[in-house]
Amino acid sequence: MWTSDRLKILEDYLASNQQRLLIVYINHRTSTLQLLNSIPSLASANDINHGLCYFIRKNDHSPERITSIDEFLQYIRYGYINGQSISCLTALVSTLFGPLFMDNTTVQDRR
């Protein structure tokens, strides 16, 4: 499952703060590990059988390169989506993008 191409995607994600999102799942039709830097299309979402993992780099002065477990825990928000929420686009988007909006200081609540 872990090929040199997939390891390169992971290494690139940890080595640069330019890429904020990493999605990891197993495609049940092809039995291959998928690493994406964007949300899978609806067609691809149908190929996700057992869930997906997401990793979102926080925007608060994240270092260029994540080199330790402490840095990973401090600057990367991660989670796992399983079950019906994968086929429900609303749940998928809110679960993945909710943490991004919570960390965004440019969007302010104006009451």
Secondary structure as the mmCIF struct_conf table of DSSP 4:
data_model
#
loop_
_struct_conf.conf_type_id
_struct_conf.id
_struct_conf.beg_label_comp_id
_struct_conf.beg_label_asym_id
_struct_conf.beg_label_seq_id
_struct_conf.end_label_comp_id
_struct_conf.end_label_asym_id
_struct_conf.end_label_seq_id
HELX_RH_AL_P HELX_RH_AL_P1 SER A 4 ALA A 15
TURN_TY1_P TURN_TY1_P1 ASN A 17 GLN A 18
STRN STRN1 LEU A 21 ASN A 27
TURN_TY1_P TURN_TY1_P2 HIS A 28 SER A 31
STRN STRN2 THR A 32 LEU A 36
BEND BEND1 ASN A 37 SER A 38
HELX_LH_PP_P HELX_LH_PP_P1 ILE A 39 SER A 41
HELX_RH_AL_P HELX_RH_AL_P2 LEU A 42 ALA A 45
TURN_TY1_P TURN_TY1_P3 ASN A 46 ASP A 47
STRN STRN3 ILE A 48 ARG A 57
BEND BEND2 ASN A 59 HIS A 61
BEND BEND3 GLU A 64 ARG A 65
BEND BEND4 SER A 68 SER A 68
HELX_RH_AL_P HELX_RH_AL_P3 ILE A 69 TYR A 75
STRN STRN4 ILE A 76 ILE A 81
HELX_RH_3T_P HELX_RH_3T_P1 GLY A 83 ILE A 86
TURN_TY1_P TURN_TY1_P4 SER A 87 SER A 87
HELX_RH_AL_P HELX_RH_AL_P4 LEU A 89 MET A 102
TURN_TY1_P TURN_TY1_P5 ASP A 103 ASP A 103
BEND BEND5 THR A 105 VAL A 107
#
